[in-house]
Amino acid sequence: MADEETIFQSQSETIGEIVLSDFLRHETRARTIGVMNPLAASSEDQLKVSGAPVVIGHDPKSDYVLPDDSVSRRHAQITPTKTGFIVEDLNSSNGTYVDGVPIVSCVLHGGDSVQVGKNLFLFDHILEYSRPQG
């Protein structure tokens, strides 16, 4: 019985050239990132939200700039929370809409459409994996 355990342990450490400890849960860390994919927008750049709130607007100082007159200088903000992402309208002129409904503040879910002025995005969240340094 002891020989079978030893064989099992040595086989579980590698498979061919793959070292299984490289795939252990404690070896990697995952974080959720919010992603706004432009569907019909004045920018083709994907917007990623991870650690800090992101302000969307046509002001060049905005975190995500939409060069469009339908977008206020500071139009909306997406904030990551412990449980997801919140979008807030920042008293914009033309409003922020989630799934066609005007919002002041709203929790975002995967598959939601977000409209900022005349710009339309599809929101989703993904997991990003990273290894600890060292």
N, C-alpha and C positions, 0 to 999 in steps of 0.2 A: 504494500500500500504506500509506503514512504517513497519508493522508487517511482510510482505513478504520479505522485504529487510533484516530485522534482522534475519529471519530464514535462508535466503540464505547465509548471511555472516557467521553465526555460523556453517552452514553445510560445507561451503567451507574451514573452518579452520582444520577440521579433517574428516577423513573417517575411521570409526572404531578406531583402535589404531594408524593409520598413521597420523602424523601431516604434513599437506601440506606445511607449511612454510619450511620444511626440503628440499623441492624440488624446491623452487623458484630460479629463475635465479641468483638473487643477492646473494644467499647463497653459490653458488659454483663458482669455477673458472676453466676454461679449458685452457690447453696449448697443442700445437701440438708437438708430438714427432716423429722423424724419426726412423724407424726401418729397420735394415738390417737383413733379415733372411737367414742363410746359406743354400744353396741348395747343393753345392758340394764344401766344404771348409775344410781346415786343422783345423778349429775350429768349434765346434758345438754350441758355445755361440752366442746368439742373440746380435746384437750391437744396442744400443739405443742412439740416439742423441737428446739432448734437449737444454741446455743453452749455452754450449761452443763448439767450434770446436773439432772434434775428429780426431786424426792422426792414420792411419792404417799403420802397417809395421811389419817387423820381429824383429826390435830392441825391447828388453825387456822394454825400456822406452816409447814405443808407447802406446797410449791410448787403442788401440785394437791390440793385438799381433796375427799375423798369422805366426806360425812356419813353414815356407815354403821357399825353396830357390828361388822360382819364384817371391817372394815378396821382394821388396827393403826395406832397413832399415826404411826409411820414404817414403812410397809408395804413399799414397793418403790421402786427408783430406776431411771430410764432415763438412760443416759449416751451422748452422741454420741461417736463415735471417728472416726478418719480414713477408715475403711472402712465405717462403718454405725452401728448402735445396739445397745447391750447393755442388757438388763433384768436387775436383780438383786433377789432377795428380801432384805429387811433383817431376817431372823429374825422374820417375822410369825407371828401365831398361826394364821391360816387358810390361809397359803400363797399363792404366786403360780404361775400355770399358763400355759404357752404351748402352744396347740393341744391342751389337755386334759392335758398332762404337767406334773407339779410340777417346778419349777426352783429352783436356787440362783442360777445365772447363765446367761444364754442370749443368743446373737446373734439379733436380730429381723430378719425378712424381711417384705417386702410381702405382705399377706394373712394374716399370723399373727393368731390370736385370743389375746388376753391377758386372763386373769382375775385380778383383784385382789379377794380376799375373794369376795363374791357379785356383783361388778361385772364385766361383760364388755365388752371393747373389741376393735375391729379395727384392727390396726396397718398403716400404709402410710408410704411416704416419697415426698416430692414435691420438685421443684426450684423454688426461689424465685429470681427474677431481679431484679437491682437494677442501677442505673446508678451509676458512680462520681460523686461529688460534684465540682462545679467547672465 
